[in-house]
Amino acid sequence: MRQTILDGTAPETLAQTITFLSSKIGLVVVVLGAMHFFNMNAIAKFGRKVGQWLREDGAYA
């Protein structure tokens, strides 16, 4: 599988195609998961500050 990605050659069999696509899709899922974790952490961290600012201003009390 690794050789197919590095060579730039197209997968020839169905098994090679499935392996190639699953590695690409798996990488995308892992990257999106990491981005989601980072965003949720940032929202949790900064959301408290923004909520506190709004309560202090009395904007949404």
Residue frames relative to the residue before (quaternion, step in Angstrom):
aa qw qx qy qz dx dy dz
M 1.0000 0.0000 0.0000 0.0000 0.00 0.00 0.00
R 0.6689 0.5001 -0.3047 0.4579 3.56 0.81 -0.97
Q 0.6301 0.5459 -0.3278 0.4444 3.55 1.04 -0.80
T 0.6310 0.5385 -0.3391 0.4438 3.60 0.98 -0.77
I 0.6652 0.4978 -0.3088 0.4631 3.59 0.93 -0.84
L 0.7110 0.4606 -0.2658 0.4601 3.57 0.91 -0.88
D 0.6699 0.5151 -0.3029 0.4407 3.60 1.00 -0.77
G 0.3436 -0.7280 0.5166 0.2917 3.53 0.99 -0.82
T 0.4854 0.6475 -0.4461 0.3822 3.57 1.26 0.23
A 0.5009 -0.6554 0.4759 0.3049 3.55 -1.09 0.71
P 0.5206 -0.6131 0.4782 0.3528 3.59 -1.09 0.62
E 0.3388 -0.7878 0.4892 0.1592 3.56 -0.89 0.94
T 0.7691 0.2932 -0.1745 0.5404 3.60 1.03 -0.65
L 0.6666 -0.4898 0.3771 0.4167 3.53 -1.30 0.24
A 0.6402 0.5291 -0.3259 0.4516 3.58 0.97 -0.81
Q 0.6566 0.4967 -0.3074 0.4772 3.60 0.95 -0.82
T 0.6373 0.5323 -0.3215 0.4551 3.58 1.02 -0.80
I 0.6665 0.4895 -0.3010 0.4749 3.57 0.91 -0.92
T 0.6448 0.5135 -0.3187 0.4680 3.59 0.96 -0.81
F 0.6583 0.5136 -0.3047 0.4584 3.57 0.92 -0.90
L 0.7010 0.4647 -0.2747 0.4660 3.58 0.82 -0.97
S 0.6541 0.5133 -0.3291 0.4477 3.59 0.95 -0.78
S 0.6344 0.5107 -0.3436 0.4676 3.60 1.05 -0.62
K 0.6532 0.5043 -0.3134 0.4699 3.59 1.00 -0.78
I 0.6789 0.4790 -0.2843 0.4784 3.58 0.88 -0.96
G 0.6296 0.5414 -0.3279 0.4504 3.59 1.02 -0.79
L 0.6434 0.5146 -0.3201 0.4676 3.57 0.98 -0.81
V 0.6453 0.5157 -0.3144 0.4678 3.58 0.96 -0.86
V 0.6581 0.5077 -0.3118 0.4605 3.60 0.93 -0.87
V 0.6504 0.5074 -0.3198 0.4661 3.61 0.95 -0.81
V 0.6600 0.4993 -0.3095 0.4683 3.61 0.92 -0.87
L 0.6640 0.4904 -0.3067 0.4738 3.60 0.92 -0.85
G 0.6259 0.5317 -0.3328 0.4634 3.59 1.05 -0.70
A 0.6572 0.4968 -0.3106 0.4742 3.58 0.96 -0.82
M 0.6463 0.5076 -0.3202 0.4712 3.59 0.99 -0.80
H 0.6375 0.5243 -0.3223 0.4634 3.59 1.00 -0.82
F 0.6469 0.5143 -0.3167 0.4656 3.60 0.93 -0.88
F 0.6613 0.5021 -0.3066 0.4653 3.59 0.91 -0.89
N 0.6744 0.4955 -0.3010 0.4573 3.60 0.91 -0.88
M 0.6555 0.4988 -0.3194 0.4685 3.60 0.94 -0.81
N 0.6282 0.5209 -0.3288 0.4752 3.57 1.06 -0.72
A 0.6682 0.4932 -0.3008 0.4689 3.60 0.93 -0.85
I 0.6449 0.5072 -0.3264 0.4695 3.60 0.97 -0.79
A 0.6527 0.5059 -0.3183 0.4655 3.58 0.95 -0.82
K 0.6822 0.4951 -0.2871 0.4551 3.57 0.97 -0.85
F 0.7765 0.3522 -0.1846 0.4889 3.57 0.75 -1.05
G 0.5509 0.6236 -0.3921 0.3922 3.58 1.17 -0.42
R 0.6270 0.5318 -0.3330 0.4617 3.55 1.05 -0.71
K 0.6569 0.5101 -0.3114 0.4597 3.58 0.96 -0.85
V 0.6677 0.4921 -0.3014 0.4704 3.57 0.89 -0.92
G 0.6447 0.5207 -0.3175 0.4610 3.59 0.97 -0.83
Q 0.6474 0.5050 -0.3122 0.4779 3.55 1.03 -0.78
W 0.6347 0.5204 -0.3355 0.4624 3.61 0.97 -0.76
L 0.6626 0.5030 -0.3121 0.4588 3.57 0.93 -0.85
R 0.6563 0.4968 -0.3206 0.4686 3.60 0.98 -0.76
E 0.6426 0.5218 -0.3289 0.4546 3.61 1.02 -0.74
D 0.6902 0.4650 -0.2743 0.4818 3.58 1.02 -0.80
G 0.3842 -0.7277 0.4796 0.3048 3.56 1.18 -0.47
A 0.3358 0.7785 -0.4788 0.2276 3.57 1.23 0.32
Y 0.8165 0.1163 -0.0363 0.5643 3.60 0.83 -0.93
A 0.2539 0.8026 -0.5070 0.1852 3.58 0.95 0.75
